[in-house]
């Protein structure tokens, strides 16, 4: 299935040519879940990221939806 992702923080630096003003299309198996997508993208620890799928916060075990848009936010810290 094809989904669209937009990466925030420094996540986009892992993908040469990624334009932070645009999104990126990804092909992934039909039965994939959010954690499968993160592994596919090489993002190691799902607990350090916030994933929003079609304007709803997604859990790592949620199934991906064909044509969905996912926003992946890197955890932030500081003060």
Secondary structure by P-SEA (a helix, b strand, c coil): cbbbbbbccccccccccccccbbbbbbbcccccaaaaaaaacccccccbbbbccccccccccccccbbbbbbbcccccc
